[in-house]
Amino acid sequence: MTKKRNEIKSFADAFRGIGILFRRERHAQIHLVIAIAVVFAGFYFSITDIQWLVIALTIAMVFTAEGLNTAIEKLSDAVHPERSEKIRDVKDIAAGAVLISCIIAVIIGCCIFIPYL
């Protein structure tokens, strides 16, 4: 395969991964619905360019955390399918990272949208 073809395949694989995340993972679907609602609220309230930038980065942060959490969970299950306290800790830490990103996202959302209410 040529280098260009490899790069195109890498992008296709990444888009496939995004599709898997949003088609199969319930929490990612919930985050997507919330992100869409936030975008609509942003248009409704005509938020500033800087606020849009913060919203976009916040949405990206949550989706990235959710994607990494999902990847860690799937890898953990594949490597060690039986119950393990160490694997449980790894999964809980990854889930905790998602929770932290969600808490920060809510705080940012409140800081941006409460003044409009």
Backbone bond lengths (Angstrom), bond angles and torsions (degrees), N, CA, C in turn:
res aa  C-N    CA-C-N  psi(-1)  N-CA   C-N-CA  omega(-1)  CA-C   N-CA-C  phi
1 M - - - 1.446 - - 1.526 109.70 -
2 T 1.297 115.58 141.62 1.451 119.15 177.73 1.523 110.06 -75.24
3 K 1.339 114.19 163.79 1.464 119.05 -179.86 1.526 110.99 -61.06
4 K 1.325 116.75 -42.12 1.472 120.56 -179.63 1.521 110.77 -63.17
5 R 1.318 116.67 -41.38 1.459 120.73 178.94 1.522 111.19 -65.29
6 N 1.346 116.76 -37.81 1.468 120.67 176.58 1.520 111.15 -63.23
7 E 1.338 116.68 -40.94 1.458 120.45 179.09 1.527 110.93 -64.59
8 I 1.322 116.66 -42.39 1.463 120.93 178.44 1.523 109.98 -63.24
9 K 1.333 116.68 -42.01 1.470 120.30 178.66 1.528 110.55 -64.20
10 S 1.327 117.37 -37.95 1.463 120.55 178.08 1.518 110.89 -61.24
11 F 1.341 117.12 -43.11 1.456 120.07 176.87 1.522 111.17 -64.30
12 A 1.326 116.40 -41.74 1.466 120.21 179.15 1.527 110.27 -61.86
13 D 1.328 116.69 -40.81 1.467 120.67 178.31 1.527 110.93 -64.37
14 A 1.332 116.31 -41.09 1.469 120.17 179.30 1.530 110.40 -63.87
15 F 1.338 117.15 -43.58 1.468 119.89 177.74 1.523 110.83 -64.55
16 R 1.325 116.97 -35.30 1.472 120.69 175.35 1.525 109.81 -60.96
17 G 1.331 116.45 -42.71 1.460 120.68 178.76 1.519 112.07 -62.94
18 I 1.334 117.06 -40.25 1.459 120.74 176.68 1.527 109.58 -62.27
19 G 1.324 116.30 -42.40 1.465 120.46 178.28 1.518 112.02 -61.18
20 I 1.324 116.19 -44.26 1.470 120.55 178.04 1.525 109.81 -60.08
21 L 1.327 116.03 -45.24 1.468 120.27 -178.66 1.521 111.02 -57.08
22 F 1.329 117.18 -49.74 1.464 119.56 -173.84 1.527 113.59 -82.88
23 R 1.324 118.29 -20.88 1.472 119.79 177.17 1.521 112.43 -83.73
24 R 1.330 116.93 -33.46 1.466 119.69 -170.25 1.525 115.41 -108.67
25 E 1.310 117.16 -19.01 1.466 119.25 -173.41 1.524 110.99 -104.74
26 R 1.304 115.79 114.32 1.469 122.65 -175.57 1.529 112.29 -58.57
27 H 1.324 117.11 -43.72 1.460 119.30 -178.71 1.528 111.31 -65.61
28 A 1.314 117.70 -37.84 1.467 120.53 176.87 1.527 110.09 -63.19
29 Q 1.320 116.86 -37.37 1.466 120.60 177.81 1.530 110.58 -65.51
30 I 1.323 116.58 -40.41 1.464 120.39 177.58 1.527 109.98 -63.54
31 H 1.329 116.71 -45.39 1.469 120.47 178.41 1.532 110.73 -60.92
32 L 1.324 116.91 -37.52 1.468 120.47 179.41 1.525 110.93 -64.63
33 V 1.320 117.29 -44.32 1.472 121.08 178.45 1.530 109.97 -61.37
34 I 1.319 116.57 -43.58 1.468 119.94 178.95 1.524 110.29 -64.27
35 A 1.328 117.61 -42.57 1.467 121.05 179.39 1.529 110.78 -60.93
36 I 1.323 116.77 -42.19 1.467 120.25 178.05 1.528 110.04 -62.66
37 A 1.324 117.47 -42.71 1.463 121.15 178.21 1.530 110.82 -61.96
38 V 1.320 116.79 -40.35 1.468 120.99 179.40 1.530 110.46 -65.46
39 V 1.318 116.68 -40.51 1.468 120.08 178.07 1.529 110.05 -63.65
40 F 1.308 117.05 -44.60 1.471 119.53 176.30 1.526 111.03 -60.10
41 A 1.333 117.54 -42.46 1.462 120.83 177.79 1.529 110.65 -61.84
42 G 1.315 116.09 -38.65 1.456 119.98 177.96 1.518 112.40 -61.04
43 F 1.330 116.12 -42.44 1.470 119.78 176.16 1.523 111.07 -67.56
44 Y 1.309 116.35 -42.12 1.466 120.90 -178.37 1.530 111.09 -60.46
45 F 1.329 116.32 -44.70 1.465 120.56 -177.32 1.528 113.25 -89.40
46 S 1.327 117.46 -1.23 1.474 122.24 -178.92 1.529 111.33 51.22
47 I 1.320 115.25 56.73 1.457 119.51 -179.31 1.535 109.98 -65.40
48 T 1.334 115.99 161.22 1.463 121.47 -176.06 1.531 111.12 -74.94
49 D 1.328 115.23 167.74 1.467 120.45 178.11 1.529 111.69 -59.91
50 I 1.307 116.64 -42.35 1.469 120.36 178.55 1.526 110.30 -63.49
51 Q 1.324 117.23 -40.91 1.464 120.23 177.82 1.526 110.72 -63.88
52 W 1.336 117.67 -38.50 1.469 120.74 175.79 1.520 110.53 -61.46
53 L 1.332 116.16 -42.17 1.456 120.14 179.30 1.525 110.45 -61.19
54 V 1.316 116.62 -44.94 1.464 121.12 179.39 1.533 110.28 -63.81
55 I 1.322 116.56 -42.93 1.475 120.40 178.09 1.524 110.37 -61.22
56 A 1.333 117.20 -46.49 1.469 120.84 -179.09 1.529 110.95 -61.11
57 L 1.317 116.79 -45.04 1.468 119.91 178.99 1.525 111.64 -65.58
58 T 1.310 116.69 -36.51 1.466 120.81 179.07 1.527 110.75 -67.01
59 I 1.329 116.58 -44.92 1.470 120.07 177.35 1.525 109.95 -60.84
60 A 1.328 116.34 -43.85 1.468 120.23 178.60 1.527 111.19 -60.99
61 M 1.340 116.37 -40.13 1.467 121.06 179.59 1.534 110.50 -60.71
62 V 1.327 116.86 -45.99 1.465 120.36 -178.14 1.530 110.52 -67.06
63 F 1.343 117.15 -45.44 1.472 119.60 179.38 1.524 111.42 -63.16
64 T 1.322 117.06 -38.73 1.463 120.25 178.74 1.521 110.56 -64.93
65 A 1.318 116.56 -45.58 1.465 119.94 178.56 1.522 110.86 -60.82
66 E 1.338 116.51 -43.15 1.473 120.24 -179.99 1.528 110.96 -64.85
67 G 1.317 116.79 -40.88 1.466 120.14 178.51 1.514 112.31 -64.68
68 L 1.320 117.02 -44.52 1.459 120.25 178.37 1.531 111.21 -65.31
69 N 1.328 116.98 -39.94 1.456 120.86 176.91 1.528 110.68 -60.16
70 T 1.316 116.13 -46.19 1.464 120.29 179.90 1.527 110.88 -62.33
71 A 1.336 116.59 -43.20 1.466 120.01 179.12 1.529 111.18 -62.67
72 I 1.318 116.56 -42.62 1.463 120.61 178.80 1.528 110.77 -63.41
73 E 1.324 116.81 -42.70 1.470 119.82 178.86 1.526 111.33 -62.64
74 K 1.332 117.16 -45.74 1.467 120.43 -178.65 1.533 111.18 -65.96
75 L 1.324 116.82 -41.91 1.461 120.15 178.03 1.521 110.66 -64.47
76 S 1.321 116.79 -42.97 1.468 120.87 178.99 1.520 111.28 -60.03
77 D 1.333 116.23 -43.60 1.464 120.39 179.91 1.526 111.26 -65.69
78 A 1.326 117.12 -36.23 1.463 120.32 -179.55 1.527 111.65 -72.03
79 V 1.318 116.99 -39.32 1.465 121.66 -176.87 1.521 111.87 -78.12
80 H 1.336 115.80 -36.18 1.467 119.73 -174.83 1.527 109.35 -141.26
81 P 1.347 117.23 77.27 1.473 120.25 -174.67 1.530 114.99 -66.57
82 E 1.313 117.37 -25.58 1.464 118.15 179.41 1.534 110.07 -80.93
83 R 1.320 115.58 160.94 1.472 121.66 -176.32 1.525 110.22 -62.35
84 S 1.341 114.73 134.04 1.458 120.23 -179.50 1.528 108.87 -148.84
85 E 1.318 116.17 133.78 1.465 120.41 178.24 1.524 111.07 -65.42
86 K 1.332 117.75 -37.34 1.471 120.60 179.43 1.531 110.80 -64.91
87 I 1.331 116.79 -43.70 1.469 120.80 178.20 1.523 109.16 -66.28
88 R 1.324 116.70 -39.89 1.470 119.79 177.53 1.530 110.53 -58.76
89 D 1.337 116.36 -43.74 1.467 120.26 178.27 1.524 111.19 -60.63
90 V 1.321 117.20 -44.65 1.470 121.55 179.35 1.526 110.17 -59.70
91 K 1.324 116.11 -47.09 1.467 120.30 179.77 1.528 111.48 -64.11
92 D 1.323 117.31 -41.10 1.461 120.67 -179.96 1.530 111.49 -66.31
93 I 1.322 117.33 -37.71 1.464 120.78 177.24 1.525 109.95 -64.32
94 A 1.335 116.64 -44.37 1.468 120.33 178.89 1.529 110.79 -63.22
95 A 1.326 116.67 -42.40 1.465 120.23 177.67 1.531 110.35 -65.23
96 G 1.315 116.95 -36.52 1.453 120.97 176.72 1.525 111.99 -62.59
97 A 1.320 116.55 -36.69 1.475 120.59 176.97 1.531 110.33 -63.12
98 V 1.321 116.67 -39.94 1.464 120.04 176.40 1.525 109.64 -63.91
99 L 1.316 116.87 -44.33 1.463 120.60 179.69 1.534 111.30 -60.29
100 I 1.328 116.45 -43.18 1.469 120.05 177.42 1.523 110.11 -59.28
101 S 1.335 117.34 -46.42 1.468 119.70 -179.31 1.525 110.95 -63.17
102 C 1.315 117.59 -36.55 1.469 120.98 178.75 1.522 111.54 -68.86
103 I 1.315 117.18 -41.02 1.467 120.40 178.08 1.532 109.78 -62.45
104 I 1.316 116.53 -45.63 1.468 120.58 178.29 1.528 110.00 -62.63
105 A 1.333 117.58 -39.55 1.471 121.14 178.75 1.529 110.94 -62.01
106 V 1.319 117.22 -41.41 1.470 120.71 178.23 1.526 110.35 -64.43
107 I 1.318 116.83 -43.02 1.463 120.28 178.65 1.532 110.34 -61.68
108 I 1.322 116.95 -45.22 1.464 120.99 178.56 1.526 110.09 -62.62
109 G 1.325 116.71 -44.10 1.463 120.48 178.32 1.514 111.66 -59.39
110 C 1.312 117.02 -42.68 1.468 120.59 178.18 1.527 110.71 -63.71
111 C 1.321 117.30 -43.78 1.470 120.66 179.84 1.530 111.16 -61.68
112 I 1.327 116.52 -35.70 1.469 119.71 -178.54 1.521 111.82 -80.77
113 F 1.330 117.58 -44.72 1.460 119.64 -169.19 1.535 115.68 -93.24
114 I 1.312 118.55 -28.27 1.468 119.11 -178.30 1.532 112.49 -56.87
115 P 1.334 119.49 -41.74 1.476 117.90 178.74 1.542 114.08 -60.34
116 Y 1.325 118.37 -21.74 1.462 121.97 179.56 1.538 112.08 -83.05
117 L 1.316 116.46 -13.98 1.472 119.61 -176.12 1.519 112.26 -88.21
